[in-house]
Amino acid sequence: MSRPRIVIVGAGFAGYRAARTLSRIARGKADITLLNPTDYFLYLPLLPQVAAGILEPRRVTVSLSGTLPHVRLVLGEADALDLDAHTVHYTGPEGDAGTLSFDRLILAAGSVNKLLPIPGVAEHAHGFRGLPEALYLRDHVTRQVELAAAADDPESCAARCTFVVVGAGYTGTEVAAQGKLFTDAQVRKHPLRARMRPRWLLLDIAERVLPELGEHLSRTADRVLRQRGVEVRMGTSVKEATHNGVLLTDGEFVDTRTLVWCVGVRPDPLAESLGLPLERGRLLVDPYLQVPGRPELFAAGDGAAVPDLERPGQYTPMTAQHAWRHGKTVAHNVAASLGIGERRPYRHRDMGFVVDLGGVKAAANPLGVPLSGVAAGAVTRGYHLAAMPGNRIRVAADWLLDAVLPRQAVQLGLVRSWSVPLDTASPELVRGPGAAESAKAGTTDKPETDKPETDKPEKAGQAERADRAAKTDQADKTHQAEHSEKAEMTEKSRAVGEPPSKRTEGTPASAGRPDPVQDPDAARHPEPPGPVTRSDLRAAHEPPADAPAVHKPHPGEPAPHSHHPSEGAS
């Protein structure tokens, strides 16, 4: 008799905790498969420290295969769910399609950046939900400071030294707090940058910073930000974003080259394709995190509307703490549905909140005890070390090095601006080349609103992912065609004894066609070239058609085929 098959979609806080718990309580009694676009679990609360140069990127990632040895890891993005056939259809990182069969399904796809219908935001702003976005922001801020130092025009220097963060929740507050320290460190003790004054603005339509938390945390964070020099503007947001700056709702135009969008999140659109009842885009479940009428389907994390038994009539908020606890509860209930253990409803008790404000400053209320300053900073870092499922020693070592050594403010050029668009359903992945042109042509996702999504057609999510795949395929074909043309011109030049033509210094590689780079500085200051893809290697090393064969495929060996570059869903 075959063992039951459990498939978990997503390895965020809920999905990772569910997989880890199930591998312990159902080991040898069920086959557990984890479907995720990346091979790591991302500890999101420390992401602002990656953007600020405190932590190296791998410190906030935990290997899935290394920490879940009894769980089968499948790399890919879920495209469609067929509940009647008990199958999950997905697309792998190289464009290959696959199908997973299940007896129990845990949907923990998480959330993505929340968009609002504000002109220019989708084109000029960047989110902060994934590791690629943090790496891009780190490079971008460093580049703006360096360009500002070399600028002869005081107005251009001031614009490049101005950074606007929209959204004063957890993420926005920490990004502004850490970012101000990061830019000040690049200017301080530098004789040629003495005239530079980095300016950070934190905007939100709410009445106070951290509106979802208590008054103590809000006041502490507001005080620290203002003392540090961050301009905190409550009741103000962005009315329009342009190439040269942002127009605020109070009528002021701020010259800037940086707009960080931390307004909030929305549930992953995958749940919309199921045709099941939703609550503001979240899949409705019972207190056992099971979808009513679907005994095989469970949901947890940001994409699940879980009844809050401590506050009747409400649902648990979309926070990492709740998602982490959801994962443990849903794992026990899935196992119970297979005859392993007993079901348990989801109940919680608030243990308090922590907000890292950079340096030794923080705001915290562990077990309801209000703290600020150094004590809050110690509690905050201790909490993160205890909550992380791995890399604790490495994280602590980076904190120690940051305390005694200056930060390394250099551009790595690993992530291009067009590869981390705001309108993506997969912020953990990097979008492939050519996606920006598709976005300008009107093929990007439409901004989500806060209206209930219960009446959306079942094919909405499938159409979105089909459009994503089409854009990826077109980008791959365009990239291969350009590379082949370049290789052919090089061969002709060699035949007549002339060196290949070189591009003029400072001229973009995309001259003669629309520039896909959203960053306004990239046209005059190109970023380093992107990573080499498999198609580049094949085009550079494939022998001529009339060359003698040097390798014969082994019988049964699959024929080579084209691979799509790994990209973010749009």
N, C-alpha and C positions, 0 to 999 in steps of 0.2 A: 504493500500500500504506500503510495507516494505521500510525502509530507506536504502540508499546506504551504502555499506560497504567499508571502507578505511583501508588498512593494510599497516603498516610501518615496514620495516625490518631493524632493527638496531636502537640503542638508543645512538649513539654518538652525536657529536655536531649538525649534520644535522638532524638526526632522532628525537632527543629529542626536538629541536626547532620546527620542523614540528608538532610533536604531541602536544606540548604546544600551538602553534598558532591555529591549527585546533580545539582543544578542546574549544577555545575561540570563533572563528568565525563560527564554524559549530556545536555548541552544540545543541543537540536536532534535528538536521537535518541530521545527518549521524552517523553511528556506527564506532568508531575509535578503531582499535586494534594495539597494539605495540608488535612486536615479538623481543625478545632480550635474549641472554644467561644469563644475570644477571639482578637483580632487581634494579640496580642503574645506574645513569649516572656518568661517570668518567671524572673529570676535569683534563685532561692530563697535562696542563702546570705546575701544582704543583707537579707532580709525583716525580721529583728529590728531592723535600723536604721531601717526605715520605721516600725515600731511605737513606737520610742523617739524619733521626731521628728528623727532625724539626716538622713535622706534623704527627699526628696519621692517620692511613689509612682511617678511616671513614670520616675524614675531607674533603677529595677530592672526596667523593662519595655523590650523591644526590639521595634519594629514588624516584623511578619512581612512585610507587603507592601513595606515600605521596604528591608528587607535581603535579601529573596528575590524580586527582580523577575521571575525566570523561572519561578516556581512559582505555580500557581493556588491561591489561598486560598479555601476554602469554610468559612464560619462555621456551626457546628452541633455537636451531640453525637451520636456514633455510638450507635444503639439496638440494631442487630442486624447480624450478619455472615452472609452466605450464601456459603459457600465453594464450593459446587457451582455456583451461578449467577454466581460472581465479582462479587458486589455488596455494597455497604455501604449500609445504610439509616440515615438520620440525621434529626434534628429541628433546624430552624434556630432562631435566637434569637427569632423572632416566631411560633413554633409551627408553621411550615410544614414538611412532610415532604419529604424528597428521597432520591435514590438515586444512588450513584456506582458505576460499573463499573470493574473493574481487571483487569490481567493479572498484576500483582505487588502484594502488599499488605504494608505494614510496620505492625505493630501496636505502637504506642508510647504507649499510653494513660496510662502512669504509675501513680501510687498515690494513695490517699486516706487519711483519718484512720483509725487502727486503734481499734476500739471493744472494750471489755471489758464483760462482764455485771455491772457494778457499779451498784447502785440510785442513781438520780438523776443520774448522770454525763451521759447523753444530754440531759437536760432543763436542766442547770445549768452545764455546761462548754462551752467553745468551743475549737476546734482552732486550728492555726496552719500551714495548708498553702497558703493563697491570699492574694492581695492584699486582698480584702474582709475577711478575718479580721484581717489586720494593721491595716487602717484602723479596724475596730471596736475592737480592743484599745487602740489609741492614744486613741480618743475615750473609751472606757470608763474607762481608768486616769485620764485627765485629769478626767473627771466625778467619779470617786470621791474624788480629792484635793480637788476644789472643794466637794463635798458634806460631806466630813469637816471642812473648815475652817469651814463654816457650822453644823455640828451642835453642839447644846448638851449632848448626852449623851456623856460620855467613852467609853462602851462602843460607841456607834454610830460615833464617830469612829475608834476603834481598828479596828473591823471593816471600815470602808471603806478604811482604810490598810493592810489586810492582803491580800496577793496570793499565791496558791498556784499553783505550777507543778508539774505531775506529769510526770516523765520527765526524766532527767538525761543524755540523749544530746546530739547536736549542737544541735538546735533548743531543747530545754528549757534547756540550760546557757546558751546565748547570750541567750535571752529573759529569764531571771532576771538575768543580768549586766547587760544593757542596761536592763532595766526598773528595777532598783535605782537606777542613775544618773539615769534619767528622773524618777522620783518625788522623789529627793533634790534634784534641780535645781529642782523646783516648790516645795519647802519652804524650801530654803536662802535666806537673806537676805530672807525675807518675815516682817515683824514679827508679823503676825496668825497665822502658822502655826508659831511657835516651839515650841509644845507638841506638834506632830505628829511622829510617828516612823514613817515608812513601813516596813512589815515584809514581807519577801519570803521565802517558803519554797520550797525545791527538794526534791521527794520522788522516790524511786525505790526499787524493791525490790532493785536491784543493790547490790553491796558498795561500789562506788566510782563517782564521777562519770566520765562518758565511758567506760563499761565496754568499748565496742568498740574503744577506742584503747589505746595503750601506757601504761605506768606514768608516764612523764614528763609526758605531756599531762594525764593524770588528776590527778596531784599538783599540777601548776601551776594548773589550773583550780580545783581544790578550795581551794587556798590563796588565790587571788585572790578567789573568791566569799566566803569566810569573812572575809577582811580588809575586804571592802566592806560586810559586815553581812548577807549572805544566810544564812539558816538552812539548812544542807545536812543533810538527814536521809536517810541511806542505810538500806536495809532497811525502809523505811516507805512506805506508799502510802495511797490513799483507800479506805475501806471503804464509805462512803455519802456522797452529796452531797445537801444540802438547800437550802432557800431562804435560810437564815441562815448556812450554813457547811458544813464538811466534817468527817466523822468519820474519823479516821485508824485504821490497822490496829493501832496501839499503844494504842488506847482514848481518845486525846485528841480533843476536839472543838475545832476552830479556827473562830472567828467570822470570816467573810469574805464579800465580795460578788463575789469574782473567783476563778475556777478555770480555768486554762489547761491544756489537755490536749495534751501533747507526748509521749505514750507511744510512739508509733511510727507506722508506716504499714502498709497492706495493699495488695496489688495491686488495680488497678481491676477491678471485678466483670465487665467486659465479656468477659474471656477465659473466664469460667465457662460462658457460653452456647454455646461452640463444641463442647463435648463431647470435647475433646482432653485428653491427659494433662497433669496439673498437678503442680507441686511447691509445696505450701503456698500455693496460689492463683496461682502463677506458671506461665506457659506454658512447657513443656519445649521447648528447642531444642537443636540440635547446636552444635559449636564455630563453625560458620559463621553462627549465628543464624537458621537455617532450621528450620522445624517438620518433623520427620520424617514422610514420607508425604504432605506437602503442598508440592510444589515452588513453588507460587505464594504461600505464606505465610511471612513472616519476622516476628520479634518482637525488641524491644530495650528496654532501660530497666528500670524497676522491675517491669514486668509479665512479664519474661522470665527464666527460670531458665537462665542461660548457664553451661556447664561451665567451671570454673576450671582451666585447663591447668597453672597453677603449683602448684595444690593438688589433685591428683587425687582425685575422689570428692566434691568440694565445688562449690558454685556461687558466682558472684561476688555480693558483697553489694549491697544496694539503696542505692547512694550516687550522688551527682551525678557524681562523677569517672568511675565505671564507665558510667553512662548516656551521658555525653558521648562516651566512647570507643566504646561500642556503636554510637552513631549513625554514626560514620565507617566502622566495619567493615561494618555492615549495608548501608550505601550502596554500598560497593565490591562486596559480594557480590550485591546485587540487580542492579547493572549487569553483573556477570559472568554472571549467569543469562540476560541478554539479549544476550550476546556482546560486551560492552564490558569489557575488562580480564580479570583473573584473580581467582579466589576467594582469600580469605585467612582463616585462623582467628583467633579473638579471643584475643590475648595481651596481657598488661599487666605493667607493673612499677610498684610503688608509688613515687610521687615524694614521699610525705610527706603530712601533714595540717596544717591550720591551723584554729584556733578563735578567733574574735574575742570578747574578753571586755569590750569597751567601753573608751572612753578611749584610752589608749596601751597598754593591757594586752592580751595575747594569749598563746596557747600554740601552738607550731609545731615541726615536726621536718622541715624540708625536706631531702630526700635523706638522711634518717636523722640529721641534726644537730639535737640538742635545743636549742630556744631558748625564752626567756620574756622578759617585760617589754617594754621599748621596741623591742628588736631584733625580737622576735616580732611586735609590732604592725606594724612597718614591712614585714616579710616578708608578713604576712597581707594587708595592704591592697594591697601590690604584686601579690600573687597574684590577688586579686579583680579588679584593674584589667586584668591580662593575660588573665584568663579570660573577662571579659565580652565579648560580641560587639558591644557598642555602648555609647553613653552614658558613655564613660570620662571625658571632660572634665567633664561635668555632675556625675558622681559625685565626682570629685576636688574640684570647686568646692564642693559641699555639705560635704565633709569639712573644707575650709579654713574655710568660714563657721561651721561648728559649733565649730571650735577657737577662734575669735575673738569670736563673738557668742553671746548666750544663746539657748536653744531657745524656739520658739514653742509654748507649751502651750495650745492652744485646741481646742474641739470643733467639728468641721466638720459633724457630723450626717449624713454621707452614707450610712452603713451602720447599719441598725437591728439590734438583737440577734437578733430572730427570723429575719432574712434570712441569717444565717450559722450555721446549726445544725451541731452536731457530726456528726450522722448524714447526711452528704451524699456523693454519689458525684462531685460536681463542686465542690470548694472554690474554684475560680477564678471561680465565678458566684455571683450574689446570688439567694437564693430570693424568690419573689413573695409578696405579701400573702396572708394566710389559710392559709399552709402550717403554721403552728404548731398550728391547730385540728386539721388532719389528722393531725399527729404525735401529738397527745394522744388522738386517736381510735384510735390503734394502727396507723397506716398507714406508719410509718417503717420503714426498713430494720432488719433484725435485726443485732445486733452480730456481727462476724466473730470466729472463733476461729483458733487457729494449727493446727488439724487439716487434713490434706490434703483438697482439694476435688474429687478425681478422680471421685467417684461422684455428684456433684450433677447433677440433671436438666438437659437442654439448655435448657429453657425458663425456667430460674431468672433469668438475666440479662434475658431479654425481658420476663418478668413484672414484674421490678423497674422497668424503664423504662416499661412500660405504666402502672404505678401512679403513677410520677412524672408522666407526661403527664396522667393523670386529675386529680391534685391541682392541677396548674397550671391546667387548664381550669376546675376548680371555683373556684379562687381568682380567676381573671379574671372569671368570671360574677358572683361575689359583689361584686367591686370595682365592676363596671359597674352593678349593680343599686343599690348604695348611692349611687353618684354620681348616677344618674338620679333617685332619690327626693329627694336633696338639692336638685338643680336644680329639680325640680317645686315643692318647698316655697318656694324662693327666688322663683320666678315668682309664686306666689300672694301672697306677702308684698308684692311690688311692686305687684300689682293693687289692693290696698286701701290703698296708700300707707304701709305700715309697713316698717321695715328688717328684714332677715332676722334670725332669732334667733341670738344669739351664745352660744358655748359658755363656760361658766364657767371662769375661769382655774384651771388645775391639774387640770381634769377630762379624763380620757382621751377620745379620739375614739371609742373602742370601748365607751363606757359603755352598759350594758344588754345586753351580750353578752360572752362570754368574752374576756378580754384575751389576744391572741396574743403579747404581748411577754414573752420569757423573763426579761429583766433585771428583778430585783425593784424597782429604783429607778424604772423607767419609769412605773409607775402614779401615783406622786406627782410625778415630775419628767419629764414627757414629752419625748422627743427631738424635734428638728425634723421636720416632715413629710417623707416620702420624695419621690423624684423624680417629676415629672409624666410620666404615660404617654401613649401615643398615644390610648388610649381616653378619657382625661380631655380631651384637646384636641378630639376629635371630639364628645364630649357637650356641651362648652361652646360650640361654634361651629356645630353643625348647625342649619339653619333649620327652622321649623315645617313640618309635613307639607303645609299648604295654601299655603306661600309659593311665589311664582313662581320658576321655575328660572332661575338665573343662569349656569349652566355646563352645557353638553351634552358628554357624554363623546365623545371622538374615536373614530371607528370603529376597532375593534381594541383600544381601551383597556380593560384589565381592570376589572371592577366592584370597588368597594371592599369589603373584608372585614375582619372582626375579627382583631386580632393578639393573640397571647399575650404577656404581659410576659416579658422575659428573666429566667430564674430558674436557681437551682442545682438540680442533680439530687438527689433525696433517696432 
